[in-house]
Amino acid sequence: MSEGFEEQSGEQITQRSASNLALSFIALEKPRRRAMATLYAFCREVDDVADEDASPLESRRLALQDWREDVQKACEGGSPTKSLVCELQPVIEKYGLQFEHFNELIVGLESDLEQDRIETFEDLDLYCYRVASAVGLLSVEVFGYCDPACQQYMVELGKSLQYTNILRDIGNDAERGRIYLPQEAMEKYGVDPRSILSGKYSTAFHNLAAEMSVRARCHYQRTAELLPEGDRRSMVAGECMAAVYWRILRVMEKSRFRAVLDPVPFKLSKFTKLSILFGVWTRSFLGSSAPNYGRD
């Protein structure tokens, strides 16, 4: 993260990101939307620290530790020093956000500094839990819920989104020497990591990507099954996220995963995203229990 960004407000950082996730916050009432913008900004900033390839590894490691210590102060009622964490502290207090989830996120990002490969699907699931599901467990408190099952819903949602991100960003990650496809799966399909780093498409690569897609689909299906009926409206922002990323997954599948090797990640148009969100809101407020994702 550059120093010039540190003094921006949470809403400014969120607007700057133009993220699919941030767009879904429109579905929230204003106080929760502002709180989510601040929480998202924190997550965005620490992620940027880990991704700043121009900065030495040790500098990034120290910077992440600095963010960890500051948000821990905020969670424990202390006096944080970073302006964004000071902005986040009232959100932490109001919604009861737990340091353990912030810490899981930072541990996940630290793992990116230590390794650029993932060995097994079990390792990948843990990574997805840390960098995505932990954020979901923070977000669900801001969304508000009655049924504690919403927590597991957000764990599965986080994994659904992260699996989709990993597929979409294969080419972009390869540009930085990173591969998030498990080594055990590459060996299973006979995919040489060097072919991914060079952006080479093959039948073997398609089969590997297809297995990742099947696993993502399983997470989407479990997400839909876990959503408690009584919290359907309070989880509308989560449902929006799921529907947008499901569409991205479907587009990748239909292209047979050719575009995912492009260094520039595929994006939906803003019109398409707004159309998807409108569909989710309509179903939610009409009381429909049918999700906008997880099925063809």
C-alpha positions in Angstrom: 0.0 0.0 0.0 1.3 3.4 -0.9 1.5 6.0 1.8 -0.7 8.3 -0.2 -3.7 6.0 0.2 -3.4 5.6 4.0 -5.2 8.9 4.8 -8.2 8.2 2.6 -11.5 7.3 4.2 -13.0 3.9 4.1 -15.7 5.0 1.6 -13.0 6.6 -0.6 -10.9 3.4 -0.6 -14.0 1.3 -1.3 -15.1 3.5 -4.2 -11.6 3.5 -5.7 -11.6 -0.3 -5.7 -14.6 -0.6 -8.0 -15.0 -4.1 -6.5 -17.8 -6.6 -7.3 -18.1 -7.1 -3.5 -18.4 -3.3 -2.8 -21.2 -2.9 -5.3 -23.3 -5.4 -3.4 -23.3 -3.1 -0.3 -25.9 -1.0 -2.1 -28.4 -3.5 -0.8 -27.7 -2.6 2.8 -29.3 0.2 4.8 -27.1 3.3 5.1 -25.4 2.7 8.5 -24.6 -0.9 7.7 -23.4 0.2 4.2 -21.0 2.7 5.7 -19.7 0.2 8.2 -19.1 -2.4 5.4 -17.3 0.2 3.3 -14.9 0.8 6.2 -14.5 -2.9 6.9 -13.9 -3.6 3.2 -11.4 -0.7 3.0 -9.4 -2.3 5.8 -9.4 -5.7 4.0 -8.4 -4.0 0.8 -5.5 -2.1 2.4 -3.9 -5.1 4.1 -4.3 -7.1 0.8 -2.6 -4.3 -1.0 0.3 -4.5 1.4 0.8 -8.2 0.7 0.5 -7.6 -3.1 3.0 -4.8 -3.3 5.6 -6.7 -5.3 7.9 -3.6 -5.6 8.3 -3.6 -1.8 10.8 -6.0 -0.1 9.3 -9.0 1.6 10.5 -8.1 5.0 9.0 -4.6 4.6 5.6 -6.1 3.7 5.9 -8.6 6.6 6.6 -5.8 9.1 3.8 -3.7 7.6 1.2 -6.5 8.0 2.4 -6.9 11.6 1.9 -3.2 12.1 -1.7 -3.5 10.8 -2.3 -6.5 13.0 -1.2 -4.8 16.2 -3.2 -1.7 15.4 -6.5 -3.5 14.7 -5.9 -5.6 17.9 -5.7 -2.3 19.8 -9.0 -1.3 18.2 -10.6 -4.7 19.1 -9.4 -4.4 22.7 -10.6 -0.9 23.3 -7.1 0.7 23.0 -6.0 3.6 20.9 -5.0 2.6 17.3 -2.8 5.0 15.4 -3.7 4.4 11.7 -6.5 6.7 10.6 -8.4 3.8 8.8 -8.3 1.7 11.9 -9.5 4.6 14.0 -12.4 4.9 11.6 -13.0 1.1 11.9 -12.9 1.1 15.7 -16.6 2.3 16.2 -17.7 -0.4 13.7 -15.8 -3.0 15.7 -17.4 -1.9 18.9 -21.0 -1.5 17.5 -21.1 -4.9 15.7 -18.9 -6.9 18.0 -16.2 -7.8 15.5 -13.6 -10.2 16.8 -9.8 -9.8 16.5 -9.5 -13.6 15.7 -11.1 -13.0 12.3 -8.9 -10.0 11.5 -5.9 -12.1 12.5 -7.0 -15.0 10.3 -7.1 -12.7 7.3 -3.6 -11.3 8.0 -2.2 -14.8 8.6 -3.6 -15.8 5.2 -2.0 -12.8 3.5 1.3 -13.5 5.3 1.3 -17.0 3.7 1.5 -15.3 0.3 4.8 -13.8 1.4 6.2 -17.2 2.4 5.1 -19.3 -0.6 3.9 -19.0 -4.2 2.5 -22.5 -4.5 -0.3 -24.5 -2.8 0.3 -28.3 -2.3 -3.2 -29.8 -1.7 -6.9 -29.0 -1.9 -6.9 -29.2 1.9 -4.2 -26.4 2.0 -6.3 -24.4 -0.5 -9.4 -24.7 1.6 -7.5 -23.4 4.6 -6.1 -20.5 2.6 -9.6 -19.6 1.3 -11.0 -19.7 4.8 -8.4 -17.3 6.0 -8.5 -14.7 3.2 -12.2 -14.9 2.4 -14.3 -16.8 4.9 -12.8 -14.9 7.8 -13.9 -11.7 6.1 -17.3 -13.2 5.7 -17.5 -13.9 9.5 -16.7 -10.2 10.1 -19.2 -9.1 7.4 -22.1 -11.2 8.7 -22.0 -9.3 12.0 -22.5 -6.0 10.1 -25.3 -7.5 8.0 -27.1 -8.5 11.1 -28.8 -11.9 11.6 -31.1 -14.0 13.9 -30.0 -17.5 13.1 -26.4 -18.4 13.9 -26.4 -20.7 10.8 -25.7 -17.5 8.9 -22.1 -17.8 10.1 -21.5 -21.1 8.3 -23.4 -19.7 5.3 -20.7 -16.9 5.1 -17.9 -19.4 5.5 -19.1 -21.3 2.5 -19.9 -18.1 0.6 -16.3 -16.9 1.2 -14.9 -20.2 -0.3 -17.3 -19.9 -3.3 -16.0 -16.4 -4.1 -12.4 -17.2 -3.5 -12.4 -20.3 -5.7 -14.0 -18.2 -8.5 -11.3 -15.5 -7.9 -8.5 -18.0 -8.2 -9.8 -19.3 -11.5 -10.4 -15.9 -12.9 -7.0 -14.6 -11.9 -4.8 -17.5 -13.0 -3.1 -15.4 -15.7 -2.8 -12.4 -13.6 -1.3 -14.4 -10.7 1.1 -16.2 -13.2 2.4 -12.8 -14.2 3.6 -12.4 -10.6 5.0 -16.0 -10.5 2.1 -17.3 -8.4 -0.1 -20.3 -8.9 -3.0 -21.0 -6.6 -4.1 -24.2 -8.3 -3.0 -27.1 -6.0 0.1 -29.0 -7.0 -1.7 -32.3 -6.4 -4.3 -31.4 -9.0 -1.6 -30.2 -11.5 0.1 -33.6 -11.1 -3.2 -35.4 -11.5 -3.9 -33.8 -14.9 -0.3 -33.6 -16.1 -0.1 -29.8 -16.1 3.4 -28.4 -15.9 3.5 -25.3 -13.7 5.8 -23.7 -16.4 2.9 -23.9 -18.9 0.7 -21.9 -16.6 3.3 -19.3 -16.0 3.7 -19.0 -19.8 0.0 -18.8 -20.4 -0.2 -22.0 -22.4 -3.7 -23.5 -22.9 -4.2 -27.2 -23.3 -6.8 -30.0 -22.8 -5.0 -30.9 -19.6 -5.3 -27.3 -18.4 -9.0 -27.3 -19.2 -9.5 -30.4 -17.2 -7.6 -29.0 -14.3 -9.7 -25.8 -14.4 -12.9 -27.8 -14.7 -12.2 -29.6 -11.5 -11.6 -26.3 -9.7 -14.9 -25.1 -11.2 -16.8 -28.2 -10.0 -15.4 -27.6 -6.5 -16.5 -24.0 -6.6 -20.0 -25.2 -7.7 -20.1 -27.4 -4.6 -19.4 -24.4 -2.4 -22.1 -22.3 -4.1 -24.6 -25.2 -3.6 -23.8 -25.5 0.1 -24.0 -21.7 0.4 -27.5 -21.8 -0.9 -28.5 -24.7 1.3 -27.2 -23.1 4.4 -29.0 -19.7 4.1 -31.7 -19.7 6.9 -35.1 -18.8 5.6 -35.7 -16.2 8.3 -32.5 -14.3 7.4 -33.0 -14.2 3.6 -33.4 -10.4 3.6 -30.6 -9.6 6.1 -28.2 -11.7 3.9 -29.2 -10.0 0.7 -25.8 -8.4 0.2 -24.2 -11.9 0.5 -26.7 -13.2 -2.0 -25.7 -10.4 -4.4 -22.1 -11.3 -4.1 -22.9 -15.0 -4.7 -25.0 -14.2 -7.8 -22.4 -11.9 -9.4 -19.5 -14.3 -8.9 -21.6 -17.3 -10.0 -22.2 -15.4 -13.3 -18.4 -15.0 -13.6 -17.9 -18.7 -13.0 -20.5 -19.6 -15.7 -18.9 -17.3 -18.2 -15.5 -18.9 -17.6 -17.0 -22.4 -18.0 -18.7 -21.5 -21.2 -15.4 -20.2 -22.6 -13.7 -23.5 -21.6 -11.5 -21.4 -19.3 -9.5 -20.0 -22.2 -9.7 -16.4 -21.0 -8.4 -17.1 -17.5 -4.8 -17.3 -18.7 -5.0 -13.7 -19.9 -3.0 -11.4 -17.5 -5.9 -9.0 -17.5 -8.7 -10.7 -15.4 -12.2 -11.0 -17.0 -14.8 -8.5 -15.7 -18.6 -8.3 -16.0 -19.9 -5.0 -17.3 -21.5 -2.6 -14.7 -24.8 -3.0 -16.5 -24.6 -6.8 -16.2 -23.7 -6.6 -12.5 -26.6 -4.2 -11.8 -29.0 -6.4 -13.6 -27.9 -9.4 -11.5 -28.2 -7.3 -8.3 -31.7 -6.2 -9.3 -32.7 -9.8 -9.8 -31.5 -10.7 -6.3 -33.2 -7.8 -4.7 -36.5 -8.6 -6.5 -36.4 -12.3 -5.4 -35.5 -11.4 -1.9 -38.2 -8.8 -1.3 -40.8 -11.0 -3.1 -40.0 -13.7 -0.6 -38.6 -16.2 -3.1 -36.5 -18.9 -1.6 -34.8 -19.8 -4.9 -31.2 -18.5 -5.1 -29.8 -16.7 -8.1 -26.8 -19.0 -8.1 -25.6 -22.6 -7.7 -27.7 -24.0 -10.6 -27.6 -23.7 -14.4 
